[in-house]
Amino acid sequence: MATDLMIGMAHQPGTLAAACDALGRAGVNIEGAFGTVIDGQPGLHVLVAESGHATRALVDAGFDILAQRQVLAIPIENRPGAGAALLRRITDAGVSLDLMYTTLDGRLVLGSEDLAGLRTAIG
């Protein structure tokens, strides 16, 4: 199972590069990422396989880990309607999602408070 880390950072040039550099120097591969700025506060989600190494590297580099959680990274076809069909199955199972982004290799990262229900809905 994959781990999503939400990293807090300053809203200034170079912070994304510094976070990615810290992970790279620690030998941690970023499998997927999603970043945004909400109300002036930037946040970066990264998908990693080795959360212990990633957390240590980021904290040592001065970053705050705002959240760490298990997520599912689902292979999905890159064709019209594939994502909608998967999301419909999840909806029909009554599972709410609170996180979604894609990986560099085309998987769909999904987070939910009901991870077991999500796993069951996906099949």
RARA-V651191 format. One record per residue. PHI is phi in degrees with one decimal (* if undefined). PSI is psi in degrees with one decimal (none if undefined). D_CENTER is the distance of its C-alpha to the mean C-alpha in Angstrom with 1 decimal. Layout:
((PHI PSI D_CENTER) (PHI PSI D_CENTER))
This chain:
((* 146.1 11.9) (-91.9 159.0 8.6) (-118.9 131.7 7.1) (-100.3 127.0 4.1) (-109.8 133.0 6.4) (-104.4 122.1 7.5) (-109.2 129.1 10.4) (-88.3 143.7 13.6) (-153.9 163.3 15.8) (-74.0 149.7 19.2) (-91.4 78.4 19.7) (-151.6 158.3 21.7) (-57.4 137.4 22.0) (97.7 -12.3 20.5) (-70.6 -39.2 17.8) (-62.2 -44.6 14.9) (-62.1 -40.5 17.2) (-65.3 -40.3 18.0) (-65.5 -45.6 14.5) (-65.2 -38.4 13.9) (-63.8 -42.3 17.5) (-60.0 -42.8 17.2) (-66.7 -44.2 14.5) (-61.9 -44.3 16.7) (-63.2 -28.6 19.9) (-84.8 -1.1 18.6) (78.3 19.9 18.0) (-95.6 123.8 14.2) (-85.0 132.0 12.7) (-87.1 110.3 9.5) (-82.2 -26.6 8.6) (-162.9 159.9 6.2) (-154.9 152.4 5.7) (-150.1 126.1 6.6) (-129.3 151.5 9.4) (-157.3 161.8 12.3) (-119.9 121.9 15.5) (-122.6 124.4 16.8) (51.4 40.4 20.4) (79.7 -0.9 20.5) (-108.3 111.9 17.6) (-76.7 150.4 14.8) (-144.8 146.0 11.3) (-128.9 126.3 8.5) (-98.3 132.4 4.8) (-129.2 141.7 4.6) (-100.2 123.4 4.3) (-134.9 155.1 7.9) (-89.8 -32.4 10.9) (-109.0 84.0 13.0) (-68.0 -32.6 11.6) (-63.0 -49.0 15.3) (-64.0 -42.0 16.0) (-63.3 -47.7 12.9) (-60.4 -46.7 13.7) (-60.3 -45.6 17.4) (-62.4 -43.3 17.1) (-68.9 -43.8 15.2) (-63.7 -43.4 17.7) (-61.0 -28.6 20.6) (-87.3 2.5 19.8) (94.5 11.6 20.0) (-93.8 152.2 16.5) (-96.6 134.4 15.7) (-93.3 108.2 12.8) (-81.7 -28.0 12.6) (-161.5 149.9 10.6) (-141.0 129.5 9.4) (-156.2 158.0 8.9) (-80.6 139.9 9.1) (-137.1 168.4 7.5) (-103.3 138.5 9.2) (-118.5 104.8 8.8) (-102.6 126.4 12.1) (-63.0 138.4 14.5) (-144.9 141.8 16.0) (-67.7 143.9 19.0) (-92.4 78.7 19.0) (-150.0 154.6 21.9) (-56.2 130.5 22.8) (90.5 -12.9 22.2) (-63.4 -45.7 19.9) (-65.0 -42.2 16.9) (-61.9 -40.3 19.4) (-64.0 -42.5 21.1) (-65.0 -45.1 18.0) (-64.9 -32.7 17.2) (-65.1 -41.7 20.9) (-61.2 -40.2 21.0) (-66.0 -44.6 18.3) (-61.1 -46.1 20.3) (-62.0 -26.0 23.6) (-84.2 -3.2 22.4) (77.7 23.1 22.0) (-99.6 132.0 18.3) (-96.7 137.6 16.4) (-99.1 146.0 12.8) (-126.7 6.3 11.1) (-157.0 137.5 7.7) (-155.9 128.5 7.5) (-158.4 174.0 6.6) (-110.0 158.4 8.1) (-94.8 172.5 8.2) (-68.7 -22.0 11.3) (-102.0 13.5 13.3) (91.0 10.6 13.0) (-81.6 158.1 11.0) (-102.7 121.0 9.5) (-91.6 125.5 6.3) (-127.5 135.3 7.9) (-123.6 144.1 8.2) (-156.0 150.5 11.8) (-66.7 -23.0 14.3) (-107.6 70.9 16.2) (-64.1 -37.2 14.2) (-64.8 -42.9 17.6) (-64.6 -37.4 18.7) (-64.8 -45.6 15.7) (-59.2 -43.5 16.4) (-64.8 -42.6 20.0) (-63.1 -36.0 19.6) (-75.0 -32.6 17.9) (89.0 none 20.7))
